[in-house]
């Protein structure tokens, strides 16, 4: 096997034995709660601050310091549970998860074990070319994050930054319902969309706000679950897919050679596309969980849960159904537009009173392609709702042809100017006047008698004439009018 795993090698490893092996995947998603302060202290949670600048005595585990629960973090966890169609538990308990690591100043992590704040839920995941699946959520619990160890500032020492220590996390655990890297990536994408709609996690994986522990095992179809390996802290959706493909292939190779899988924790190396062993896998009893004596059980009244439910926004699946029903969109187009809350709002802003098909084509086509090329998200788009709406109006009233509209669009990207101003300044209006077009048609016919004779024998050559006329008018002639005049003059019917 080469040092860097190629796409084709991964496909061979995983799919080569598809008839005899089944891949089983479960995910543990760590989502940072959107909150101004930490789970048990008032320290700031802002990203990118100087090391050790957001650390209270509680975060640093100074003697005698007691944790105090942050109500906003509880509210955000409940809101997330409701968004996942999950059971909200009226009573939950915080536990101490005991293990040693230098960036864990208390020597334990405050988490939840037997009695989490959120119970079972589900997430529906759609695909373009196959049936939807439902991924079952086993639980969601609140816990505090650890600090960060920094190993590359010195050859002799490791440094510790406790800014993240105590930041609130929601750990969202799925059941082992996923069967491929494609399904896992689609699930994480959908989950991130839901969290962003809810406003409970910003989903910025590059900042560590969302990361995944990926559990992978393989088995013969119908057999009991195989021995799983956990790949820790994967921080991109693309890497999640690569890690699953490699790890599944690795396990299949071992088993087909007569070996056994050791239950262990592994790390994914994005430079090589491989996973590597980190440590043998701990069982729950190794952590010596016990209820935190400094925190009372958390009780949520039904009225509190109902109040949070009232605050829920329209979620992606609801919005998709409405887009299909109200705007007549296809399921695929609706899925693309609701995948991002800002995109869905952009669409609805442009769509008011306009040709829906035209709006969808311009947003999912030209706009999304341009933003991707410029590495911009729609929130930072140089094209606004107002400017794209005005451009579509100019297409609808025949001021611009499709080709001219694309030219204007490119200028809009560069200058951020409104399309009407661009059309006026650069004289880009479509020529719709029949007499003006007829002059150009006569000229092209007169200059190309041999092509005219050929056209009379092969009417499909009319496209060549249309192209010449469009060239003569710098793309400004209305193509439909050009076609009509040509056919009338040459009696093509």
WOPE-V848444 format. One record per pair of residues at least 12 apart in sequence whose C-alpha atoms are under 7 Angstrom apart, sorted by sequence separation. I is the first residue (numbers start at 1). J is the second residue. D is the distance in whole Angstrom. If there is no record, write none. Layout:
i = {I & I}
j = {J & J}
d = {D & D}
//
This chain:
i = {43 & 96 & 97 & 122 & 123 & 148 & 149 & 216 & 217 & 265 & 266 & 43 & 96 & 97 & 122 & 123 & 148 & 215 & 216 & 264 & 265 & 266 & 96 & 97 & 122 & 147 & 148 & 215 & 216 & 265 & 320 & 408 & 95 & 96 & 121 & 122 & 147 & 215 & 264 & 265 & 320 & 94 & 95 & 121 & 147 & 214 & 215 & 264 & 265 & 466 & 41 & 94 & 95 & 120 & 121 & 147 & 213 & 214 & 263 & 264 & 466 & 94 & 95 & 120 & 146 & 147 & 213 & 214 & 263 & 320 & 93 & 119 & 120 & 145 & 146 & 213 & 319 & 119 & 145 & 146 & 212 & 213 & 118 & 119 & 145 & 212 & 213 & 93 & 118 & 144 & 145 & 211 & 212 & 316 & 92 & 93 & 116 & 117 & 118 & 144 & 145 & 211 & 212 & 316 & 92 & 116 & 117 & 144 & 145 & 211 & 404 & 92 & 116 & 143 & 144 & 210 & 243 & 444 & 41 & 142 & 143 & 40 & 41 & 142 & 143 & 208 & 40 & 89 & 142 & 216 & 246 & 247 & 391 & 441 & 40 & 88 & 89 & 112 & 141 & 142 & 206 & 327 & 383 & 390 & 400 & 401 & 440 & 39 & 40 & 88 & 89 & 112 & 140 & 141 & 205 & 218 & 243 & 383 & 399 & 400 & 39 & 87 & 88 & 111 & 112 & 140 & 141 & 205 & 217 & 239 & 242 & 243 & 382 & 387 & 399 & 86 & 87 & 111 & 140 & 216 & 243 & 387 & 398 & 86 & 87 & 110 & 111 & 139 & 140 & 218 & 232 & 383 & 39 & 86 & 87 & 110 & 139 & 218 & 227 & 229 & 230 & 231 & 232 & 382 & 86 & 109 & 138 & 228 & 229 & 230 & 231 & 232 & 343 & 350 & 85 & 86 & 137 & 138 & 227 & 229 & 230 & 231 & 342 & 349 & 35 & 81 & 84 & 85 & 137 & 138 & 229 & 231 & 342 & 35 & 84 & 136 & 137 & 350 & 84 & 136 & 346 & 350 & 33 & 437 & 136 & 104 & 135 & 33 & 103 & 104 & 61 & 103 & 60 & 61 & 103 & 431 & 432 & 437 & 441 & 103 & 430 & 431 & 432 & 429 & 430 & 431 & 434 & 438 & 428 & 430 & 185 & 185 & 185 & 103 & 103 & 182 & 181 & 125 & 125 & 181 & 181 & 125 & 404 & 403 & 404 & 401 & 77 & 73 & 39 & 59 & 55 & 59 & 55 & 52 & 54 & 51 & 52 & 53 & 52 & 51 & 198 & 80 & 198 & 80 & 197 & 80 & 194 & 45 & 194 & 76 & 40 & 39 & 38 & 39 & 38 & 39 & 38 & 33 & 32 & 33 & 32 & 33 & 31 & 32 & 30 & 31 & 30 & 31 & 30 & 29 & 30 & 28 & 29 & 28 & 29 & 197 & 28 & 27 & 28 & 193 & 27 & 193 & 26 & 26 & 26 & 25 & 26 & 24 & 25 & 26 & 25 & 24 & 25 & 24 & 23 & 23 & 34 & 33 & 34 & 33 & 34 & 32 & 31 & 32 & 31 & 32 & 31 & 30 & 31 & 30 & 29 & 30 & 29 & 28 & 29 & 27 & 28 & 27 & 28 & 27 & 26 & 27 & 99 & 26 & 98 & 25 & 26 & 97 & 98 & 25 & 97 & 98 & 24 & 25 & 97 & 24 & 96 & 23 & 24 & 95 & 96 & 23 & 95 & 96 & 22 & 23 & 95 & 96 & 21 & 22 & 94 & 95 & 21 & 22 & 93 & 94 & 21 & 22 & 20 & 21 & 20 & 94 & 94 & 93 & 128 & 92 & 93 & 91 & 92 & 91 & 92 & 91 & 90 & 91 & 90 & 90 & 23 & 67 & 82 & 66 & 79 & 79 & 14 & 75 & 14 & 10 & 14 & 10 & 13 & 10 & 5 & 4 & 5 & 3 & 4}
j = {55 & 108 & 109 & 134 & 135 & 160 & 161 & 228 & 229 & 277 & 278 & 56 & 109 & 110 & 135 & 136 & 161 & 228 & 229 & 277 & 278 & 279 & 110 & 111 & 136 & 161 & 162 & 229 & 230 & 279 & 334 & 422 & 110 & 111 & 136 & 137 & 162 & 230 & 279 & 280 & 335 & 110 & 111 & 137 & 163 & 230 & 231 & 280 & 281 & 482 & 58 & 111 & 112 & 137 & 138 & 164 & 230 & 231 & 280 & 281 & 483 & 112 & 113 & 138 & 164 & 165 & 231 & 232 & 281 & 338 & 112 & 138 & 139 & 164 & 165 & 232 & 338 & 139 & 165 & 166 & 232 & 233 & 139 & 140 & 166 & 233 & 234 & 115 & 140 & 166 & 167 & 233 & 234 & 338 & 115 & 116 & 139 & 140 & 141 & 167 & 168 & 234 & 235 & 339 & 116 & 140 & 141 & 168 & 169 & 235 & 428 & 117 & 141 & 168 & 169 & 235 & 268 & 469 & 67 & 168 & 169 & 67 & 68 & 169 & 170 & 235 & 68 & 117 & 170 & 244 & 274 & 275 & 419 & 469 & 69 & 117 & 118 & 141 & 170 & 171 & 235 & 356 & 412 & 419 & 429 & 430 & 469 & 69 & 70 & 118 & 119 & 142 & 170 & 171 & 235 & 248 & 273 & 413 & 429 & 430 & 70 & 118 & 119 & 142 & 143 & 171 & 172 & 236 & 248 & 270 & 273 & 274 & 413 & 418 & 430 & 118 & 119 & 143 & 172 & 248 & 275 & 419 & 430 & 119 & 120 & 143 & 144 & 172 & 173 & 251 & 265 & 416 & 73 & 120 & 121 & 144 & 173 & 252 & 261 & 263 & 264 & 265 & 266 & 416 & 121 & 144 & 173 & 263 & 264 & 265 & 266 & 267 & 378 & 385 & 121 & 122 & 173 & 174 & 263 & 265 & 266 & 267 & 378 & 385 & 72 & 118 & 121 & 122 & 174 & 175 & 266 & 268 & 379 & 73 & 122 & 174 & 175 & 388 & 123 & 175 & 385 & 389 & 73 & 477 & 177 & 146 & 177 & 76 & 146 & 147 & 105 & 147 & 105 & 106 & 148 & 476 & 477 & 482 & 486 & 149 & 476 & 477 & 478 & 476 & 477 & 478 & 481 & 485 & 476 & 478 & 237 & 240 & 241 & 160 & 162 & 241 & 241 & 186 & 187 & 244 & 245 & 190 & 475 & 475 & 476 & 478 & 170 & 168 & 144 & 165 & 162 & 166 & 163 & 161 & 163 & 161 & 162 & 163 & 163 & 163 & 312 & 195 & 313 & 198 & 315 & 200 & 315 & 167 & 316 & 200 & 166 & 166 & 166 & 167 & 167 & 168 & 168 & 168 & 168 & 169 & 169 & 170 & 169 & 170 & 169 & 170 & 170 & 171 & 171 & 171 & 172 & 171 & 172 & 172 & 173 & 341 & 173 & 173 & 174 & 339 & 174 & 340 & 174 & 175 & 176 & 176 & 177 & 176 & 177 & 178 & 178 & 178 & 179 & 179 & 179 & 180 & 200 & 200 & 201 & 201 & 202 & 201 & 201 & 209 & 209 & 210 & 210 & 210 & 211 & 211 & 211 & 212 & 212 & 212 & 213 & 212 & 213 & 213 & 214 & 214 & 214 & 215 & 287 & 215 & 287 & 215 & 216 & 287 & 288 & 216 & 288 & 289 & 216 & 217 & 289 & 217 & 289 & 217 & 218 & 289 & 290 & 218 & 290 & 291 & 218 & 219 & 291 & 292 & 218 & 219 & 291 & 292 & 219 & 220 & 291 & 292 & 220 & 221 & 220 & 221 & 221 & 295 & 297 & 297 & 332 & 297 & 298 & 297 & 298 & 298 & 299 & 299 & 299 & 300 & 300 & 301 & 248 & 294 & 309 & 294 & 308 & 309 & 245 & 308 & 248 & 245 & 249 & 246 & 249 & 249 & 272 & 272 & 273 & 272 & 273}
d = {6 & 6 & 5 & 7 & 5 & 6 & 7 & 5 & 7 & 6 & 5 & 6 & 6 & 6 & 6 & 6 & 5 & 6 & 6 & 7 & 5 & 7 & 5 & 6 & 4 & 6 & 6 & 6 & 6 & 5 & 5 & 7 & 6 & 6 & 6 & 5 & 4 & 4 & 6 & 6 & 6 & 6 & 5 & 5 & 6 & 5 & 6 & 4 & 5 & 7 & 6 & 6 & 5 & 5 & 7 & 5 & 6 & 5 & 6 & 4 & 7 & 5 & 6 & 5 & 6 & 4 & 6 & 7 & 6 & 6 & 6 & 6 & 5 & 6 & 4 & 5 & 7 & 5 & 5 & 6 & 7 & 5 & 6 & 6 & 5 & 5 & 6 & 5 & 5 & 5 & 5 & 6 & 5 & 6 & 5 & 7 & 7 & 7 & 6 & 5 & 6 & 6 & 7 & 7 & 5 & 7 & 6 & 5 & 6 & 5 & 7 & 5 & 5 & 6 & 6 & 7 & 6 & 7 & 7 & 7 & 5 & 5 & 6 & 6 & 6 & 7 & 5 & 5 & 5 & 7 & 6 & 6 & 6 & 6 & 5 & 6 & 6 & 6 & 6 & 6 & 7 & 7 & 7 & 7 & 6 & 6 & 6 & 6 & 6 & 5 & 7 & 6 & 6 & 5 & 5 & 7 & 7 & 6 & 5 & 5 & 5 & 6 & 6 & 6 & 7 & 5 & 7 & 6 & 7 & 7 & 6 & 7 & 6 & 5 & 5 & 7 & 5 & 4 & 5 & 7 & 7 & 7 & 7 & 6 & 6 & 6 & 7 & 6 & 6 & 7 & 7 & 7 & 6 & 5 & 7 & 6 & 6 & 7 & 6 & 5 & 6 & 6 & 6 & 6 & 4 & 6 & 6 & 6 & 5 & 5 & 5 & 6 & 6 & 5 & 5 & 7 & 6 & 5 & 6 & 6 & 6 & 5 & 7 & 6 & 7 & 6 & 6 & 6 & 4 & 6 & 7 & 7 & 7 & 7 & 6 & 6 & 6 & 7 & 6 & 6 & 6 & 5 & 7 & 7 & 7 & 5 & 6 & 7 & 6 & 6 & 6 & 5 & 6 & 5 & 6 & 5 & 6 & 7 & 7 & 6 & 4 & 5 & 5 & 7 & 6 & 6 & 7 & 7 & 7 & 6 & 6 & 7 & 6 & 6 & 7 & 7 & 5 & 7 & 6 & 6 & 6 & 7 & 7 & 7 & 7 & 7 & 7 & 7 & 6 & 6 & 6 & 6 & 6 & 5 & 5 & 5 & 6 & 7 & 5 & 6 & 7 & 7 & 7 & 7 & 6 & 7 & 7 & 7 & 7 & 6 & 7 & 6 & 6 & 6 & 5 & 5 & 6 & 6 & 6 & 6 & 4 & 7 & 5 & 6 & 6 & 5 & 6 & 6 & 5 & 5 & 6 & 6 & 5 & 6 & 6 & 6 & 4 & 6 & 6 & 6 & 5 & 6 & 6 & 6 & 4 & 5 & 7 & 6 & 7 & 6 & 5 & 6 & 6 & 5 & 5 & 6 & 5 & 6 & 5 & 5 & 7 & 6 & 6 & 5 & 6 & 6 & 5 & 6 & 7 & 5 & 6 & 6 & 5 & 6 & 6 & 7 & 5 & 6 & 7 & 5 & 6 & 6 & 6 & 5 & 5 & 6 & 7 & 5 & 6 & 5 & 6 & 7 & 6 & 7 & 5 & 5 & 5 & 6 & 6 & 6 & 6 & 5 & 5 & 6 & 5 & 7 & 4 & 5 & 6 & 5 & 6 & 5 & 5 & 6 & 7 & 6 & 5 & 6 & 6 & 6 & 7 & 7 & 7 & 5 & 7 & 6 & 6 & 7 & 5 & 6 & 7 & 5 & 6 & 6 & 5 & 6 & 7 & 7 & 7 & 7 & 6 & 7 & 6 & 7 & 6 & 6 & 5 & 6 & 5 & 7 & 7 & 5 & 6 & 6 & 6}
//
